[in-house]
Each structure stands twice: as C-alpha cells, then as structure tokens.
C-alpha cells in the first residue's frame, strides 16, 4: 500500500510539473498581451507621445515652498516739493517709465509775480511711476509726497519656508523658481538672506532671493513656487515625474517596446525619493529604457485604438505567425493551424516539451501502478 501511494504521488508531481509549466508560460504571455498598448502613427501623433531614456543622473533633494514677488524697499523713492504751491504741469502718470533727472512736475510757487515763479521737480532715480498723489491745479505742500517711483530692474522673490525645513537652508542655497503667471519658465536663483521676522501663524520663516527683472515681467504680488535644493546624490536612476501613472500603491510607467514600433508596455516600478522634476526609480526599469513622458496619462486609458492586436503587430514585425497572446507558435501549432485553415478540425496544441513531460508522466504512472499491483499480489500470496 505504501508503494502504491508513493507511485501515485510521483505521478501527481509529474502531471503537476507539466501543468505548472504550461500555466506559467501562459501567465507570462497573457501578462505581455494585457500590458502592451499598440497604436498607429495617427494615434501617436494625436497623443503627442514624447519619450526619454532612463539614465543615471545627479539627483537633487529639494524642499518645496511658495511665496510672492516683492519690491526691494531700497529701490523705491518719493518725489516732493521744497516749496508750497500748486501743480501747473504734470508730465507723467502711473505706469510710465522715467529716467533719472527727467522733469516730471512743474510747481507754481505762492510768491508774488506775473507770472508767479515756477520750479521743476526732477526724478531722483530711473524707474516706474507706481503711485501719484497729485492732479493739475492741486495745491502742494513740502510735507507731502507727490509721486512714488520704483526701480524694478531687480526684485525679491520671498519664500515662506516651513520652520522644520529651514535648518538645512542657509544664504547661498540654490533654488529653482517658477512663476505661474509666466508659464513653465524656470528661474535659477540663490538665497541672499532671511527675513527679519518669523510668521507665527504659518510656522514659517522668509527666505529672500533676488531676481533680475530688466524685462519688467515680474511684478510685486505674483505667486512664486520654490524648489530649494538641500542636497544631491550621484548615479541615481530617475525618470521625469510626468512619466508616472497609477495610484500610489501601484505606480507604473509606459516603456517603448524593444521590438515593435508604436507599442508601449505598462511597467510596474518601485519608487524612492522625488524632487520637483524627477522621481528616483529603485526597480522596474533598466538604463536605456525609453519611457513615455508627454502622453503617458492618455496611454493609461488607451486600449490599442488602432485596432492592431499584439499578434498582428508581431506577425508583421517578424514575418511569421504568432499566437493571440504574442507567444511564438510551435511547429505542432503551425501544422494544426494549417489544418484548421484548410477546413480540418483544430485540436488542442501542446509544445514538444510539454508533450514529452505528459508522455513521461503517463509512463511513470503506468509503471508505478504495475509495480504496486505486483507487490500487492506477492504480499497477498505470502499472507495466504
């Protein structure tokens, strides 16, 4: 009885190996078919597919902060009169650019005369007239400011830095700055100083970055986004953040297929640290893989819009037939396919290796049963 059980066990293992091999192959092939998206040229153009090669790079650790563009206080001046009188001529208005020494206002004094004496008020600096407190004919007094002029050829970008992050940020720290109002332009800057007071309500301190503004595109009050660089590591495999898709538990990227044109494979990845532009990839990709950056979100919803199956694409690329799941067609499958195409009945297909395993399993099972039967008869005869 023990021998009989042993033989049955051996036969079961043999049959299991054959089944497992078949199932494993099928699972791999099904996985490729399920995760491959094949497009035509029109679909690629419509999705505006863009790709980059995975490479090892210098990876910078960053702290994100938001803030505003502010005028540099020392770059603002006020125009005033040394005498009392009234405005008889006004050469500028708010928004005008002026030069240093340019005559801006004519003031008629209150001293007697026909006509009364007038004085010219000149700009103390070049800049932009940002505020006016006078009108034609309005009386003026030496204690009053008449015009405000701001030199905005350089401005401050003031970052609101969370206090827990501030310890690693010192004057001289570099940052990448984006101003949403200017689009995707990135401005490189260096922190010059901290602000004089902390923000108690926000639990933050102010970091000040001075920016060149000769083109006058930056205006006080504009929102600013800061990626402040706190460290770097060499030889880190990373991809652009735009390549990542999927929910936080199952992140994937789309990789260009190594043999098929306009085909993209959904590849699961394990991620590490991220900064404002890239994400570290710990596993799932190899150097040189071409990952989709622009158009990856649309690929998440694409289902092979061209109507081309994996089988059709591989058939065209290799010049011979494949199975529906993309696997290579065996000789027996090819023969059976020919029979099927000629009107014969197609039977189940099996590779030579699987067929050999099944034959071996059948023979082993038969021999074990014969041996067990013989042993059982001998044991019965000896007991008799």
C-alpha positions as CSV (number, residue, x, y, z in Angstrom):
1,X,0.0,0.0,0.0
2,X,2.9,2.4,0.8
3,X,4.4,1.7,-2.7
4,X,1.1,2.3,-4.3
5,X,0.7,5.7,-2.6
6,X,4.3,6.6,-3.4
7,X,3.7,5.9,-7.1
8,X,0.5,7.8,-7.2
9,X,2.4,10.7,-5.5
10,X,5.2,10.6,-8.1
11,X,2.6,10.6,-11.0
12,X,0.8,13.5,-9.5
13,X,4.0,15.6,-9.2
14,X,4.8,14.8,-12.9
15,X,1.4,15.9,-14.0
16,X,1.7,19.0,-11.8
17,X,5.0,19.9,-13.4
18,X,3.5,19.7,-16.8
19,X,0.5,21.7,-15.8
20,X,2.6,24.3,-13.9
21,X,5.0,24.8,-16.9
22,X,2.0,25.3,-19.2
23,X,0.3,27.7,-16.8
24,X,3.5,29.7,-16.1
25,X,4.1,30.2,-19.8
26,X,0.5,31.2,-20.4
27,X,0.6,33.6,-17.5
28,X,3.8,35.4,-18.8
29,X,2.4,35.5,-22.3
30,X,-1.0,36.8,-21.1
31,X,0.7,39.4,-19.0
32,X,2.6,40.8,-22.0
33,X,-0.6,40.9,-24.1
34,X,-2.5,42.6,-21.3
35,X,0.1,45.2,-20.7
36,X,1.1,46.1,-24.3
37,X,-0.7,49.0,-26.0
38,X,-0.2,49.2,-29.7
39,X,-1.0,52.4,-31.6
40,X,-0.8,53.5,-35.2
41,X,1.1,56.6,-36.4
42,X,-2.1,58.7,-36.2
43,X,-2.7,57.8,-32.6
44,X,0.9,58.5,-31.6
45,X,0.7,61.9,-33.3
46,X,-2.7,62.7,-31.6
47,X,-1.4,61.8,-28.2
48,X,1.8,63.8,-28.9
49,X,4.0,61.0,-27.4
50,X,7.4,62.1,-26.1
51,X,10.0,59.8,-24.6
52,X,13.2,60.0,-22.7
53,X,15.9,57.4,-22.0
54,X,16.3,56.2,-18.4
55,X,19.8,57.2,-17.2
56,X,21.8,57.6,-14.0
57,X,22.0,61.3,-13.1
58,X,22.8,63.7,-10.3
59,X,19.6,63.7,-8.1
60,X,18.9,66.8,-6.1
61,X,16.9,66.7,-2.9
62,X,14.5,69.7,-2.7
63,X,12.2,71.5,-0.3
64,X,9.0,73.0,-1.8
65,X,7.8,76.4,-0.7
66,X,5.5,79.1,-2.0
67,X,5.8,82.9,-1.8
68,X,5.4,86.2,-3.7
69,X,7.4,88.7,-5.7
70,X,8.1,91.8,-3.7
71,X,9.6,95.2,-4.5
72,X,13.1,95.8,-3.0
73,X,12.4,98.6,-0.4
74,X,15.7,100.4,-1.1
75,X,14.7,100.7,-4.8
76,X,11.7,103.0,-4.1
77,X,11.8,106.8,-4.0
78,X,9.3,109.6,-3.4
79,X,9.1,112.9,-5.3
80,X,8.2,116.0,-3.2
81,X,8.4,119.8,-3.5
82,X,10.6,122.1,-1.4
83,X,8.1,125.0,-1.6
84,X,4.4,125.4,-1.3
85,X,2.4,126.0,-4.5
86,X,0.2,124.2,-7.0
87,X,0.7,121.8,-9.9
88,X,0.6,123.6,-13.2
89,X,2.1,120.9,-15.4
90,X,2.3,117.1,-14.9
91,X,4.5,115.2,-17.4
92,X,3.9,111.6,-16.3
93,X,1.2,109.3,-14.9
94,X,1.1,105.9,-13.1
95,X,2.8,103.2,-15.2
96,X,5.2,105.5,-17.1
97,X,8.9,104.7,-17.1
98,X,11.2,107.7,-16.2
99,X,14.9,108.4,-16.4
100,X,17.0,109.8,-13.5
101,X,17.0,113.7,-13.8
102,X,13.9,113.8,-16.0
103,X,11.5,116.7,-15.3
104,X,8.2,115.2,-14.0
105,X,6.2,118.1,-12.4
106,X,6.1,121.9,-12.6
107,X,5.1,123.7,-9.4
108,X,3.9,127.3,-9.4
109,X,5.1,128.9,-6.1
110,X,2.9,131.2,-4.0
111,X,5.4,134.0,-4.2
112,X,4.1,137.2,-6.0
113,X,5.0,137.7,-9.6
114,X,3.4,137.9,-13.1
115,X,3.5,135.1,-13.8
116,X,4.5,133.6,-10.4
117,X,7.8,131.8,-10.4
118,X,7.7,128.0,-11.0
119,X,10.1,125.2,-10.2
120,X,10.8,121.9,-11.9
121,X,10.7,118.6,-9.9
122,X,13.1,116.0,-11.4
123,X,13.2,112.2,-10.9
124,X,15.8,111.2,-8.3
125,X,16.2,107.7,-10.0
126,X,15.2,105.8,-13.0
127,X,12.2,103.5,-12.6
128,X,8.5,103.2,-12.9
129,X,5.9,105.6,-11.6
130,X,3.9,103.4,-9.3
131,X,1.7,105.9,-7.5
132,X,0.6,109.5,-7.9
133,X,-0.9,111.8,-5.2
134,X,-1.5,114.9,-7.3
135,X,-3.6,116.4,-10.1
136,X,-3.3,119.5,-12.2
137,X,-4.1,122.6,-10.2
138,X,-3.9,120.8,-6.9
139,X,-2.1,122.6,-4.1
140,X,1.0,121.0,-2.7
141,X,3.0,121.3,0.5
142,X,6.6,120.3,1.2
143,X,5.4,117.7,3.7
144,X,3.5,115.7,1.0
145,X,4.8,113.0,-1.3
146,X,3.7,113.8,-4.9
147,X,4.9,110.7,-6.9
148,X,6.3,107.3,-6.0
149,X,9.0,105.8,-8.3
150,X,10.2,102.2,-8.1
151,X,13.3,100.8,-9.8
152,X,12.1,97.2,-10.6
153,X,15.1,96.2,-12.6
154,X,15.6,93.7,-9.8
155,X,13.0,92.3,-7.3
156,X,12.8,90.0,-4.4
157,X,11.2,86.5,-4.5
158,X,10.3,85.9,-0.9
159,X,9.7,82.2,0.0
160,X,7.7,81.1,3.0
161,X,9.8,78.2,4.3
162,X,8.3,75.9,7.0
163,X,10.4,76.1,10.1
164,X,11.2,72.3,10.3
165,X,12.8,72.6,6.8
166,X,14.7,75.9,7.5
167,X,17.6,74.4,9.4
168,X,19.1,73.0,6.2
169,X,18.7,76.2,4.2
170,X,21.3,79.0,4.5
171,X,22.2,82.1,2.5
172,X,23.9,80.9,-0.7
173,X,21.4,77.9,-1.1
174,X,20.3,77.5,-4.7
175,X,16.7,77.1,-5.9
176,X,14.7,76.6,-9.0
177,X,11.8,79.2,-9.1
178,X,8.6,79.1,-11.2
179,X,6.2,82.0,-11.6
180,X,2.9,80.5,-12.8
181,X,1.9,83.8,-14.4
182,X,4.9,83.4,-16.8
183,X,4.2,79.8,-17.7
184,X,6.7,77.0,-17.3
185,X,9.8,79.1,-17.3
186,X,12.3,78.1,-14.6
187,X,14.5,80.7,-13.0
188,X,17.7,79.8,-11.2
189,X,18.3,81.8,-8.1
190,X,20.4,82.0,-4.9
191,X,19.1,82.8,-1.5
192,X,20.6,86.1,-0.2
193,X,19.2,86.4,3.3
194,X,16.4,85.5,5.7
195,X,13.6,87.9,6.5
196,X,13.7,89.9,9.8
197,X,10.6,88.2,11.4
198,X,9.1,84.7,11.5
199,X,5.5,84.1,10.6
200,X,3.9,82.8,13.9
201,X,0.6,81.8,12.3
202,X,2.2,79.9,9.4
203,X,5.1,78.5,11.5
204,X,7.5,79.6,8.8
205,X,10.4,81.9,8.1
206,X,11.0,84.0,5.0
207,X,13.9,83.3,2.6
208,X,14.8,86.1,0.2
209,X,16.0,85.5,-3.4
210,X,17.0,88.5,-5.5
211,X,16.0,88.2,-9.2
212,X,17.0,90.1,-12.3
213,X,14.0,91.9,-13.8
214,X,15.3,94.1,-16.6
215,X,12.4,93.0,-18.9
216,X,9.9,94.0,-16.2
217,X,8.0,90.7,-16.4
218,X,8.0,90.2,-12.7
219,X,5.5,92.3,-10.7
220,X,5.1,92.6,-7.0
221,X,2.4,90.3,-5.7
222,X,2.9,87.5,-8.3
223,X,2.8,84.0,-6.8
224,X,6.1,82.1,-6.8
225,X,6.9,78.4,-6.4
226,X,10.3,77.5,-5.0
227,X,12.2,74.2,-5.2
228,X,15.0,74.9,-2.8
229,X,18.0,72.5,-3.2
230,X,19.2,71.0,0.0
231,X,21.5,68.2,-1.2
232,X,22.4,65.9,-4.1
233,X,23.4,62.3,-4.9
234,X,25.3,60.9,-7.8
235,X,24.4,58.0,-10.2
236,X,20.7,57.8,-9.3
237,X,18.3,56.2,-11.8
238,X,15.4,58.6,-12.2
239,X,12.6,59.5,-14.6
240,X,10.6,62.7,-15.1
241,X,7.6,63.0,-12.8
242,X,5.3,63.3,-15.8
243,X,6.1,59.6,-16.7
244,X,4.5,58.2,-13.6
245,X,0.9,56.9,-13.7
246,X,-1.3,54.8,-11.5
247,X,-2.4,55.1,-7.9
248,X,0.2,55.4,-5.1
249,X,0.1,51.7,-4.4
250,X,0.7,50.6,-8.0
251,X,2.9,53.1,-9.8
252,X,3.6,52.3,-13.5
253,X,5.4,53.9,-16.4
254,X,5.0,53.2,-20.1
255,X,8.1,51.8,-21.8
256,X,8.6,51.7,-25.6
257,X,8.5,48.0,-26.7
258,X,12.0,46.8,-27.7
259,X,10.9,45.3,-31.0
260,X,7.6,46.7,-32.1
261,X,7.0,50.2,-33.5
262,X,4.4,52.4,-31.7
263,X,4.0,49.8,-29.0
264,X,4.2,50.7,-25.3
265,X,4.4,48.3,-22.3
266,X,3.0,49.1,-18.9
267,X,5.9,48.5,-16.5
268,X,5.3,48.5,-12.6
269,X,8.1,50.4,-10.7
270,X,9.2,50.8,-7.2
271,X,10.0,54.4,-6.3
272,X,12.3,56.3,-4.0
273,X,12.7,60.0,-3.4
274,X,11.2,62.7,-5.6
275,X,12.0,66.3,-6.3
276,X,10.3,69.0,-8.4
277,X,11.3,67.4,-11.7
278,X,12.3,63.7,-11.3
279,X,11.4,60.6,-9.3
280,X,14.0,58.0,-8.2
281,X,13.3,54.5,-9.6
282,X,14.6,51.7,-7.3
283,X,13.5,48.8,-9.5
284,X,11.4,48.0,-12.6
285,X,13.5,49.8,-15.2
286,X,16.9,49.4,-16.9
287,X,19.3,52.1,-18.2
288,X,18.4,52.9,-21.8
289,X,14.7,52.1,-21.5
290,X,12.7,54.7,-23.4
291,X,9.9,55.9,-21.1
292,X,6.9,58.0,-22.2
293,X,6.8,61.4,-20.6
294,X,4.3,63.5,-22.5
295,X,1.2,61.4,-23.4
296,X,1.6,58.9,-20.6
297,X,-1.6,59.9,-18.9
298,X,-3.6,59.3,-22.1
299,X,-1.9,55.9,-22.6
300,X,-3.4,54.9,-19.3
301,X,-6.8,54.9,-21.0
302,X,-5.8,53.8,-24.4
303,X,-6.8,50.3,-25.5
304,X,-5.0,49.9,-28.7
305,X,-7.0,52.5,-30.5
306,X,-5.6,51.4,-33.9
307,X,-7.3,48.1,-33.7
308,X,-3.9,46.3,-34.1
309,X,-3.5,43.2,-31.8
310,X,-0.3,42.0,-30.4
311,X,-0.4,39.0,-32.7
312,X,-0.8,41.2,-35.8
313,X,2.0,43.5,-34.8
314,X,4.4,40.6,-34.1
315,X,3.4,38.8,-37.3
316,X,4.2,42.0,-39.3
317,X,7.5,42.6,-37.4
318,X,8.8,39.1,-37.7
319,X,7.3,37.8,-40.9
320,X,5.7,34.7,-39.3
321,X,2.7,33.8,-37.3
322,X,2.3,34.1,-33.5
323,X,-0.4,33.1,-31.0
324,X,-3.0,35.6,-29.9
325,X,-1.1,36.3,-26.7
326,X,2.1,37.1,-28.7
327,X,4.0,33.9,-27.9
328,X,5.9,32.1,-30.6
329,X,3.9,29.4,-32.4
330,X,5.3,25.9,-32.2
331,X,5.7,23.5,-35.1
332,X,2.7,21.5,-34.0
333,X,0.6,24.6,-33.6
334,X,1.6,25.8,-37.1
335,X,0.6,22.4,-38.5
336,X,-2.7,22.4,-36.7
337,X,-3.3,26.0,-37.9
338,X,-2.7,24.9,-41.5
339,X,-5.2,22.0,-41.0
340,X,-7.7,24.5,-39.5
341,X,-7.2,26.9,-42.4
342,X,-7.7,24.1,-44.9
343,X,-11.0,23.1,-43.3
344,X,-9.8,20.4,-40.8
345,X,-10.8,20.3,-37.2
346,X,-8.2,22.0,-35.0
347,X,-7.2,20.1,-31.9
348,X,-5.6,21.3,-28.7
349,X,-2.0,22.5,-29.2
350,X,0.9,21.4,-27.0
351,X,4.6,22.2,-27.3
352,X,7.2,19.4,-27.7
353,X,8.5,19.9,-24.2
354,X,5.0,19.7,-22.7
355,X,4.2,16.7,-24.8
356,X,7.3,14.8,-23.6
357,X,6.5,15.6,-20.0
358,X,3.0,14.3,-20.4
359,X,4.2,11.1,-22.0
360,X,6.8,10.6,-19.3
361,X,4.2,11.3,-16.6
362,X,1.8,8.7,-18.2
363,X,4.5,6.1,-18.5
364,X,5.7,6.7,-14.9
365,X,2.2,6.4,-13.6
366,X,1.5,3.1,-15.5
367,X,4.8,1.6,-14.3
368,X,4.1,2.6,-10.7
369,X,0.6,1.1,-10.9
370,X,2.0,-2.2,-12.4
371,X,4.7,-2.4,-9.7
372,X,2.2,-1.6,-6.9
373,X,-0.2,-4.3,-8.2
374,X,2.7,-6.9,-8.4
375,X,3.8,-6.1,-4.9
376,X,0.3,-6.3,-3.6
377,X,-0.2,-9.8,-5.2
378,X,3.1,-11.1,-3.7
379,X,2.1,-9.8,-0.3
380,X,-1.3,-11.4,-0.6
381,X,0.3,-14.8,-1.6
382,X,2.8,-14.7,1.3
383,X,0.0,-13.9,3.8
384,X,-2.0,-16.9,2.4
